[in-house]
Amino acid sequence: MIMTRFHSASMPRKPATPFTALAFLFLFSLACASTLPRAPKAVPLRGLYVPNPQANRIAYIKEIIARGKPFGVNMLVLDAHPFMMHVYRINPEVIDLCKKEGFYLAARVVCFQNGLASLPVPEEKLDRLFKVIESAAEAGFDEIQLDYIRFPDGPPYYSLAKKYEFIDSILTRAKAMTDRRKKILSADLFGRVVFNRDDIIGQKVELFARHVGVIYPMLYPSHFSGDTRRLSNPGETVLEGTRNGISRVKGSGVKIHPFIQAFPYNIQWARVPLAEYVRLQVIAVESTESRGWVAWNPKGDYEAVFAALSQPQ
């Protein structure tokens, strides 16, 4: 049997149908899309909280910058005033050093230590508070971070409406000051507030989101007393809280930037050393769309953080 080889050139071609052409274009676009480089995820802000005494010591600031920078630490939150004193006190050389090193700087201002015990607040007390905010905004900080802008976790039992009204007035006044100086206003919230809708302390995510650019939920796993699941799973606790916060500010432009725990209180529930406890929280936060994290140690001791960051993430 003689086999005849037909060349494609000798065979009549069928015109491509619209369906065939569209299918080809669709498959081609998919192939191209798979080879296009994806936009890199924004570099997270990796921050450390610094108490006021250390915030004024150049040697301390140089040390934590030198140790943290190789691990991506690029932010410091400095107490803008001494404990229980509304008097601005930051060494300008510290700000100059941090700026030279490319660090993002937030000035933490404690509004009402341990919560506001009574209303009305004397005007002279408010004037001292806002003077600290004004001084920090003019000193070169990128952001003014308000803490303890809340009522106690107990009496006095004002209505939530009254608490919200007062907090709103403080935020409105602070926002006007920071806007004039083109600074970001932010606020620290109890970690549980991202899970609650109306909390006795008067903090509400949506209320703060109307005024601030960044919300810092303090998601310390050790503070979820009575909740053994959250106490035992630091990464899961921080992940859930961060996602809740992001969900509640969606569409507002407000960023979520949690505080994570870098102190040993109550970590026995997790059955891991502090460095691993920190590492699990870092992994959790950085898997979300948060702006980053700030590690909190009340003494400014970040050995565990540096150890955590030296391990694979």
Buried (B, 14 or more C-beta within 10 A) or exposed (E): EEEEEEEEEEEEEEEEEEEEEEEEEEEEEEEEEEEEEEEEEEEBBBBBBBBBBBBBBEEBBEEBBEBBBEBBBBBBBBBBBBEEEBEBBBBEEBBEBBBEBEBBBBBBBBBBEEBBEEEEBEEEEBEBBBBBBBBBBEBBBBBBBBBBBBBBEEEEEBEBEEBBBBBBEBBEBBBEBBEEEEBBBBBBBBBBBBBBEEBBBBBBBEBBBEBBBBBBBBBBBBBBEEEEEBBBBBBBBBBBBBBBBBEBBEEBEBBBBBBBBBBEEBBEBBEBBBBBBBBBBBBBBBBBEBBBBBBBBEEBEBEBBBBBBEEEE
